[in-house]
Amino acid sequence: MAMRNLYEVLGVDRRANGDEIKRAYRRLARSHHPDVSSDKAQAEHRFKEINEAYEVLSDPQKRAHYDRFGVVGNGAPGASDFGFGPSPFGDIFDMFFGERMGAQPRSTASRGADLRYDLQISLEEAFTGTIREITFEHLAQCETCRGSGAAPGTLIVPCDRCGGTGTMRVGRQTPLGQFVTQTTCNACRGEGQLIRQPCPACVGGGRVRMQAELSVKVPAGVDDGSRIRIAGKGEAGLRGGPPGDLYVYLGVAPHRLLKRDGMDTSVEIPISFPQAALGAEIVAPSLEGDLPMEIPGGTQSGTTFRLRGHGMPNVRGSQRGDHFVTVRVAVPAKLAKRQRELLEEFARAGGDRIEDRSFFDKVRDAFKPE
């Protein structure tokens, strides 16, 4: 290829700074890429010319050499030996992926994993709140090496194979210029560092499995499936990274008498026929103990009474739900002689008649011919 002024190739002034050169290169690379041009042969020639010009002008040392002598390397414009320095294809990666891969050393610190612990509590504990002691296993920071993974008194050194970047770049020359591929360094496994002498306690991992004990405060009002986050009590981080969190998932066991619906609770209790007919003062079980309540005379079986403010507390405030009491009239399976006599007398006095015959009226009307 004949010698051309590299500044003219990119269309920039000799005094252009690095950002101006990069912007010019990106603009030309987009418009002259062989994949977007109808004239493939001409596009390949022009694209190669643009890449060679940018490879020289983007490197301060090569640019200074070119400005002084008008040639690069052995005299061929744009010729250079392949190495791990700036590559025009690195900027193509910038263009399409937004970040040049492998340009910076890889950080080895990483956050520890979060942990889950399932805790079963009773409905009474969910009502009042409680403190429970739990025991669980987790990966803790190794105290011998303080998480570094290296034996005490030894050093962690940069990987000599990848130069501490954690990646290896391999290039090959093509008609379009240098083509670069990037892989994880197999010597340091992408960490960019090497432990010459691993810690004997953690075998170089920086963490050891340990059993931990913790007091968990369960607030009043929690529901089944609630989650409590305890910051920093998960797995230890790697190479100085922050620890993960512990998430305690709560399961509320069913109660033998009471049921819960959000902040409300409910219970069914039996009452006798005289209590339902004459009225009575009874006590209803609840999570705060037996609650006195008045049953008015003539109460029907299945009637539900609402006791305001006697349900579950709100986990985020002072509000309370309600407690619902449903009464069921219990029919005795056996009657004493005197009880039977009294009931028979009651029946003879008209007690076996149903006052509200609206139900039977509806049934009778349903079968009447039209």
Buried (B, 14 or more C-beta within 10 A) or exposed (E): EEEEEBBEBBEBEEEBEEEEBBEBBBEBBEEBBBEEBEEEEEBBBBBBBBBBBBBBBBBEEBBEBBEEEEBBBEEEBBEBEEEEEBBBBBBBBBBEEEEBBBEEBBEBEEBBBBBEBEBEBEBBBBBBBBEBEBEBEBBBBBEBBEBBBBBEEBEBEBBEEBBBBBBBBEBEEEEBBBEBEBEBBEBBEBBBBBBEBBBEBBEBBBBBEBEEEBEBEBEBBBEBEBEBEBEEBBBBBBBBBBBBBBBBBBEBEEBEEBEBEEBBBBBBBEBBBEBBBEEBEBEBBBBBEEBEBEBEEEBEBEBEBEBEEBBBBBBEEEEBBBBBBBBEBBEEEEEEEEEEEEBEEEEEEEEEEEEEEEEEEEEEEEEEEE
